[in-house]
């Protein structure tokens, strides 16, 4: 009786896992697509460019090694992939 219960529970768990991962993967792909569309939207790109310019303008107030790193990060944020 115990073996039968464990077997049925294992099969049910396996079926649930397979169906859940398929549904989860579909939802993940949908969210990934929406996030990519959001990141590539002109409004977001303009906002990123503005923030990067402000960061670069204020980087000179930081110590030299830090200012160089901050400026390079700001430059990389505005580059298109």
C-alpha atoms as one frame of an Amber mdcrd trajectory, in Angstrom:
protein
   0.000   0.000   0.000   2.819   2.385   0.854   4.595   1.702  -2.420   1.426
   2.360  -4.399   0.879   5.681  -2.598   4.472   6.766  -3.206   4.247   5.724
  -6.852   1.001   7.643  -7.439   2.377  10.695  -5.623   5.572  10.568  -7.699
   3.684  10.316 -10.974   1.342  13.150  -9.987   4.309  15.259  -8.926   6.097
  14.563 -12.192   3.065  15.498 -14.272   2.578  18.659 -12.214   6.225  19.567
 -12.628   6.162  19.119 -16.418   2.950  21.090 -16.848   4.141  23.783 -14.444
   7.486  24.247 -16.153   5.855  24.558 -19.561   3.430  27.174 -18.278   6.218
  28.851 -16.337   8.481  28.980 -19.373   5.745  30.542 -21.477   5.111  33.191
 -18.823   8.852  33.813 -18.476   9.246  34.316 -22.218   6.281  36.702 -22.204
   7.800  38.763 -19.370  11.207  38.743 -21.066   9.690  40.049 -24.290   7.815
  42.818 -22.462  10.951  43.810 -20.530  12.938  43.988 -23.773  10.282  46.138
 -25.416  10.293  48.430 -22.376  14.083  48.732 -22.341  14.194  49.548 -26.055
  11.411  52.135 -25.927  12.460  55.664 -26.913  11.274  57.153 -23.606  13.467
  54.798 -21.587  16.448  55.346 -23.882  16.073  59.123 -23.508  15.873  58.821
 -19.726  18.986  56.621 -19.634  20.870  59.110 -21.805  19.868  62.015 -19.553
  20.919  60.204 -16.397  24.213  59.162 -17.987  24.956  62.753 -18.970  24.230
  63.974 -15.426  26.457  61.278 -13.970  29.312  62.169 -16.324  28.883  65.877
 -15.559  29.136  65.236 -11.822  31.884  62.603 -12.031  34.596  65.268 -11.918
  33.659  65.947  -8.278  34.802  62.440  -7.361  38.399  61.239  -6.842  40.162
  60.440 -10.141  40.044  56.611 -10.095  36.369  56.616  -9.114  35.522  59.314
 -11.662  37.044  57.250 -14.464  35.032  54.167 -13.492  31.810  56.151 -13.130
  32.334  57.806 -16.519  33.013  54.482 -18.235  29.904  52.929 -16.682  27.821
  55.907 -17.805  29.239  55.515 -21.334  28.431  51.806 -21.397  24.846  52.477
 -20.237  24.171  54.596 -23.318  25.724  52.179 -25.840  23.289  50.153 -27.873
  23.761  46.371 -27.761
